[in-house]
Amino acid sequence: MSTGSFPEGTQDEPVMDQHLATRQDKVDGIIAQTRVDVRGLPLERVAEVLRQRFADAAIETDDDELTRLAEQVNA
C-alpha cells in the first residue's frame, strides 16, 4: 500500500476486492431482516414492507414475487 501524500498508517487504496452480493444474497438478507421486524403481521403489511425494502435496494420485483416472499416471511 502506498502512502503518497497521506500520513503514515492511513489507507488510501483498497485492501482487497470487495464481495459483490448477488440478487439472491440481497433478497435473502431482506427476507431475514423483514422476518425479524414484521413477522406475524398481515400479509398485506409484510408485502408493503418488502416492496419498500426492495425499492430501497434497487431490486426489481413484481406483485407475485412479493406475495410469495411475504408468505415466506410469515412461515
DOMAR-833544 format. One record per atom (N, C-alpha, C): residue number from 1; residue in one letter; atom name; x, y, z. Coordinates in pm, 1 decimal, padded with zeros to 6 digits. Each point is the difference from the previous one (the first is absolute). Layout:
// DOMAR-833544
{NUM 'a' 'CA' {X Y Z}}
...
***
This chain:
// DOMAR-833544
{1 'm' 'N' {00085.8 -00117.0 00000.0}}
{1 'm' 'CA' {-00085.8 00117.0 00000.0}}
{1 'm' 'C' {00090.2 00123.1 00000.0}}
{2 's' 'N' {-00022.0 00089.4 -00091.9}}
{2 's' 'CA' {00080.3 00121.2 -00003.9}}
{2 's' 'C' {-00061.9 00105.5 00090.3}}
{3 't' 'N' {00085.4 00084.0 00055.5}}
{3 't' 'CA' {-00051.5 00105.3 00086.8}}
{3 't' 'C' {-00001.4 00134.1 -00070.3}}
{4 'g' 'N' {00073.8 00016.6 -00110.5}}
{4 'g' 'CA' {-00002.2 00124.2 -00076.2}}
{4 'g' 'C' {00005.8 00121.1 00089.9}}
{5 's' 'N' {-00094.4 00091.5 -00016.0}}
{5 's' 'CA' {-00004.3 00120.0 00083.0}}
{5 's' 'C' {-00087.0 -00019.8 00123.5}}
{6 'f' 'N' {-00043.5 -00124.2 00023.8}}
{6 'f' 'CA' {-00083.5 -00027.6 00116.3}}
{6 'f' 'C' {00087.8 -00027.1 00122.0}}
{7 'p' 'N' {-00046.7 00035.1 00118.7}}
{7 'p' 'CA' {00077.6 -00027.1 00122.1}}
{7 'p' 'C' {00026.1 -00149.4 00015.9}}
{8 'e' 'N' {00108.4 -00031.1 00068.7}}
{8 'e' 'CA' {00037.0 -00139.7 00026.6}}
{8 'e' 'C' {-00116.9 -00073.5 00066.8}}
{9 'g' 'N' {-00028.8 -00120.8 -00049.8}}
{9 'g' 'CA' {-00101.3 -00082.6 00063.2}}
{9 'g' 'C' {-00141.3 00019.7 -00051.2}}
{10 't' 'N' {-00023.0 00086.6 -00098.1}}
{10 't' 'CA' {-00135.4 00015.4 -00053.4}}
{10 't' 'C' {-00016.6 -00087.9 -00122.2}}
{11 'q' 'N' {-00120.4 -00039.1 -00024.6}}
{11 'q' 'CA' {-00029.8 -00084.7 -00115.6}}
{11 'q' 'C' {-00051.4 00088.5 -00111.8}}
{12 'd' 'N' {00074.0 00003.0 -00111.5}}
{12 'd' 'CA' {-00042.6 00081.4 -00112.8}}
{12 'd' 'C' {-00027.3 -00083.4 -00124.5}}
{13 'e' 'N' {00007.3 -00132.0 00014.6}}
{13 'e' 'CA' {-00030.7 -00091.5 -00109.3}}
{13 'e' 'C' {-00082.1 -00115.6 00055.8}}
{14 'p' 'N' {-00080.5 -00064.3 -00084.8}}
{14 'p' 'CA' {-00074.9 -00117.3 00047.7}}
{14 'p' 'C' {00095.6 -00108.3 00049.5}}
{15 'v' 'N' {-00037.0 -00064.8 00108.4}}
{15 'v' 'CA' {00082.5 -00106.2 00054.5}}
{15 'v' 'C' {-00016.8 -00126.9 -00082.7}}
{16 'm' 'N' {-00124.8 -00031.3 -00037.4}}
{16 'm' 'CA' {-00027.5 -00118.4 -00080.5}}
{16 'm' 'C' {-00130.3 00021.9 -00075.5}}
{17 'd' 'N' {-00026.0 -00087.9 -00093.3}}
{17 'd' 'CA' {-00125.4 00007.0 -00072.6}}
{17 'd' 'C' {-00115.9 -00018.4 00096.6}}
{18 'q' 'N' {-00105.1 00073.6 -00020.9}}
{18 'q' 'CA' {-00119.0 -00011.8 00083.2}}
{18 'q' 'C' {-00092.5 -00104.3 -00058.4}}
{19 'h' 'N' {-00069.2 -00073.2 00085.7}}
{19 'h' 'CA' {-00097.4 -00098.6 -00044.5}}
{19 'h' 'C' {-00122.8 00073.1 -00052.6}}
{20 'l' 'N' {-00037.9 -00030.5 -00121.4}}
{20 'l' 'CA' {-00119.9 00057.9 -00056.9}}
{20 'l' 'C' {-00114.1 -00097.8 00022.0}}
{21 'a' 'N' {-00099.9 00042.9 00075.1}}
{21 'a' 'CA' {-00112.8 -00086.5 00031.3}}
{21 'a' 'C' {-00085.0 -00023.5 -00125.1}}
{22 't' 'N' {-00044.1 -00122.6 -00016.2}}
{22 't' 'CA' {-00090.6 -00031.8 -00109.8}}
{22 't' 'C' {-00139.8 00048.6 00035.8}}
{23 'r' 'N' {-00087.8 -00001.5 -00096.9}}
{23 'r' 'CA' {-00139.2 00036.1 00026.5}}
{23 'r' 'C' {-00056.5 -00089.7 00108.4}}
{24 'q' 'N' {00028.4 -00132.1 -00009.9}}
{24 'q' 'CA' {-00053.8 -00093.3 00099.1}}
{24 'q' 'C' {00055.4 00027.6 00139.3}}
{25 'd' 'N' {00127.8 00036.8 00009.3}}
{25 'd' 'CA' {00058.0 00037.1 00129.7}}
{25 'd' 'C' {-00075.8 00117.1 00061.0}}
{26 'k' 'N' {-00028.6 00099.4 -00083.4}}
{26 'k' 'CA' {-00071.8 00118.4 00048.2}}
{26 'k' 'C' {-00141.8 -00035.3 00041.7}}
{27 'v' 'N' {-00068.0 -00080.7 -00082.3}}
{27 'v' 'CA' {-00136.9 -00042.7 00032.4}}
{27 'v' 'C' {00000.3 -00076.1 00131.9}}
{28 'd' 'N' {00093.7 -00091.9 00016.3}}
{28 'd' 'CA' {00007.8 -00078.0 00123.9}}
{28 'd' 'C' {00019.5 00090.3 00121.3}}
{29 'g' 'N' {00083.9 00100.8 -00013.7}}
{29 'g' 'CA' {00022.9 00094.2 00109.2}}
{29 'g' 'C' {-00124.3 00081.0 00033.1}}
{30 'i' 'N' {-00070.7 00044.5 -00103.3}}
{30 'i' 'CA' {-00123.2 00075.7 00021.6}}
{30 'i' 'C' {-00104.5 -00088.2 00067.9}}
{31 'i' 'N' {-00011.8 -00124.2 -00043.8}}
{31 'i' 'CA' {-00096.6 -00092.3 00060.5}}
{31 'i' 'C' {00033.8 -00021.8 00147.4}}
{32 'a' 'N' {00126.0 -00025.0 00029.9}}
{32 'a' 'CA' {00041.5 -00024.8 00138.6}}
{32 'a' 'C' {-00031.8 00119.7 00089.3}}
{33 'q' 'N' {00032.9 00120.2 -00045.6}}
{33 'q' 'CA' {-00025.3 00118.8 00081.8}}
{33 'q' 'C' {-00148.8 00027.3 00012.4}}
{34 't' 'N' {-00073.2 -00018.9 -00107.7}}
{34 't' 'CA' {-00144.9 00023.9 00003.8}}
{34 't' 'C' {-00067.1 -00099.2 00094.1}}
{35 'r' 'N' {00047.7 -00123.8 00000.3}}
{35 'r' 'CA' {-00054.9 -00101.6 00091.2}}
{35 'r' 'C' {00015.8 00046.2 00145.4}}
{36 'v' 'N' {00114.3 00056.0 00034.0}}
{36 'v' 'CA' {00024.2 00049.4 00135.1}}
{36 'v' 'C' {-00092.3 00117.6 00031.1}}
{37 'd' 'N' {-00020.2 00087.8 -00098.3}}
{37 'd' 'CA' {-00072.9 00124.7 00023.3}}
{37 'd' 'C' {-00152.0 -00014.1 00000.0}}
{38 'v' 'N' {-00055.4 -00081.0 -00091.5}}
{38 'v' 'CA' {-00146.5 00003.3 -00016.9}}
{38 'v' 'C' {-00067.0 -00136.7 -00008.1}}
{39 'r' 'N' {00070.3 -00105.7 00033.5}}
{39 'r' 'CA' {-00058.8 -00134.5 -00006.8}}
{39 'r' 'C' {-00128.1 -00005.0 00081.5}}
{40 'g' 'N' {-00100.7 -00060.9 -00058.6}}
{40 'g' 'CA' {-00127.3 -00015.6 00068.4}}
{40 'g' 'C' {-00102.4 00108.2 -00031.3}}
{41 'l' 'N' {00043.5 00107.2 -00063.2}}
{41 'l' 'CA' {-00094.8 00103.9 -00040.7}}
{41 'l' 'C' {-00076.3 -00049.5 -00123.1}}
{42 'p' 'N' {-00110.9 00066.1 -00032.1}}
{42 'p' 'CA' {-00075.6 -00040.5 -00120.2}}
{42 'p' 'C' {00089.6 00000.2 -00124.3}}
{43 'l' 'N' {-00026.9 -00094.0 -00090.6}}
{43 'l' 'CA' {00080.8 -00012.8 -00121.9}}
{43 'l' 'C' {00008.3 00129.7 -00078.4}}
{44 'e' 'N' {-00108.2 00076.0 -00001.8}}
{44 'e' 'CA' {00000.4 00126.9 -00074.2}}
{44 'e' 'C' {00104.6 00095.5 00056.7}}
{45 'r' 'N' {00012.2 00003.8 00132.4}}
{45 'r' 'CA' {00098.1 00088.7 00063.7}}
{45 'r' 'C' {00142.3 -00050.3 -00026.0}}
{46 'v' 'N' {00018.9 -00131.1 00009.5}}
{46 'v' 'CA' {00131.7 -00057.9 -00025.6}}
{46 'v' 'C' {00042.0 00029.3 -00144.6}}
{47 'a' 'N' {-00092.3 -00017.6 -00094.1}}
{47 'a' 'CA' {00029.6 00027.7 -00140.8}}
{47 'a' 'C' {00034.1 00147.7 -00020.6}}
{48 'e' 'N' {-00068.4 00088.9 00071.7}}
{48 'e' 'CA' {00027.4 00143.7 -00010.1}}
{48 'e' 'C' {00141.7 00030.9 00048.7}}
{49 'v' 'N' {00038.7 -00060.2 00111.1}}
{49 'v' 'CA' {00135.7 00019.6 00052.7}}
{49 'v' 'C' {00102.8 -00054.6 -00098.9}}
{50 'l' 'N' {-00026.5 -00119.6 -00052.5}}
{50 'l' 'CA' {00090.9 -00058.1 -00098.8}}
{50 'l' 'C' {00011.6 00089.0 -00123.5}}
{51 'r' 'N' {-00111.7 00051.0 -00047.6}}
{51 'r' 'CA' {00001.0 00086.8 -00119.0}}
{51 'r' 'C' {00092.3 00119.8 00023.5}}
{52 'q' 'N' {-00010.2 00061.3 00117.4}}
{52 'q' 'CA' {00082.1 00116.9 00031.2}}
{52 'q' 'C' {00148.1 -00038.3 00009.8}}
{53 'r' 'N' {00027.5 -00111.3 00063.2}}
{53 'r' 'CA' {00139.5 -00041.9 00016.8}}
{53 'r' 'C' {00062.9 -00039.7 -00133.0}}
{54 'f' 'N' {-00077.7 -00064.3 -00085.4}}
{54 'f' 'CA' {00051.6 -00033.8 -00132.8}}
{54 'f' 'C' {00026.5 00128.1 -00079.6}}
{55 'a' 'N' {-00089.0 00096.2 00009.3}}
{55 'a' 'CA' {00020.4 00127.3 -00070.1}}
{55 'a' 'C' {00125.4 00069.9 00052.6}}
{56 'd' 'N' {00016.6 00001.1 00133.9}}
{56 'd' 'CA' {00118.6 00062.6 00059.2}}
{56 'd' 'C' {00128.9 -00065.7 -00047.5}}
{57 'a' 'N' {-00005.7 -00130.6 -00023.4}}
{57 'a' 'CA' {00117.8 -00075.2 -00044.1}}
{57 'a' 'C' {00012.7 -00004.6 -00152.4}}
{58 'a' 'N' {-00090.7 00068.1 -00070.2}}
{58 'a' 'CA' {-00000.4 00002.9 -00147.1}}
{58 'a' 'C' {-00010.4 -00140.6 -00058.9}}
{59 'i' 'N' {-00087.1 -00082.3 00060.7}}
{59 'i' 'CA' {-00024.8 -00135.1 -00049.4}}
{59 'i' 'C' {-00139.8 -00002.2 -00059.6}}
{60 'e' 'N' {-00007.4 -00034.7 -00127.4}}
{60 'e' 'CA' {-00129.6 -00007.5 -00066.5}}
{60 'e' 'C' {-00073.8 -00125.9 00043.0}}
{61 't' 'N' {-00128.7 00013.4 00019.2}}
{61 't' 'CA' {-00083.5 -00113.1 00038.2}}
{61 't' 'C' {-00141.1 00025.1 -00049.5}}
{62 'd' 'N' {-00084.2 -00101.7 00007.5}}
{62 'd' 'CA' {-00139.6 00017.6 -00039.7}}
{62 'd' 'C' {-00090.8 -00045.6 00114.0}}
{63 'd' 'N' {-00128.3 00022.3 -00017.1}}
{63 'd' 'CA' {-00095.4 -00031.3 00106.6}}
{63 'd' 'C' {-00001.9 -00148.0 00035.4}}
{64 'd' 'N' {00014.3 -00086.4 -00099.4}}
{64 'd' 'CA' {-00000.2 -00144.0 00027.3}}
{64 'd' 'C' {00118.8 -00039.3 00088.2}}
{65 'e' 'N' {00117.3 00053.7 -00032.6}}
{65 'e' 'CA' {00117.6 -00030.9 00080.5}}
{65 'e' 'C' {-00014.4 00056.7 00140.8}}
{66 'l' 'N' {-00051.3 00121.5 00010.6}}
{66 'l' 'CA' {-00018.3 00060.3 00131.9}}
{66 'l' 'C' {-00096.1 -00082.2 00085.7}}
{67 't' 'N' {-00107.2 -00048.7 -00059.9}}
{67 't' 'CA' {-00095.8 -00083.2 00074.1}}
{67 't' 'C' {00066.5 -00128.2 00047.9}}
{68 'r' 'N' {00074.8 -00063.6 -00088.3}}
{68 'r' 'CA' {00068.9 -00123.3 00035.6}}
{68 'r' 'C' {00101.8 00025.0 00111.3}}
{69 'l' 'N' {00073.3 00109.0 -00009.6}}
{69 'l' 'CA' {00100.3 00030.4 00102.2}}
{69 'l' 'C' {-00064.0 00040.9 00132.0}}
{70 'a' 'N' {-00112.7 00069.7 -00006.0}}
{70 'a' 'CA' {-00072.7 00036.4 00122.9}}
{70 'a' 'C' {-00046.7 -00127.2 00071.6}}
{71 'e' 'N' {-00042.5 -00099.3 -00076.6}}
{71 'e' 'CA' {-00039.5 -00127.6 00060.2}}
{71 'e' 'C' {00120.6 -00068.4 00064.0}}
{72 'q' 'N' {00117.2 00011.4 -00062.5}}
{72 'q' 'CA' {00123.7 -00056.5 00058.3}}
{72 'q' 'C' {00032.9 00068.6 00130.7}}
{73 'v' 'N' {-00014.6 00132.1 00004.3}}
{73 'v' 'CA' {00029.9 00076.0 00120.5}}
{73 'v' 'C' {-00086.2 -00050.2 00115.6}}
{74 'n' 'N' {-00126.0 -00026.3 -00026.8}}
{74 'n' 'CA' {-00094.2 -00041.2 00104.8}}
{74 'n' 'C' {-00001.0 -00150.7 00025.2}}
{75 'a' 'N' {00078.9 -00076.2 -00075.3}}
{75 'a' 'CA' {00001.5 -00147.3 00018.4}}
{75 'a' 'C' {00069.8 -00039.7 00127.7}}
***
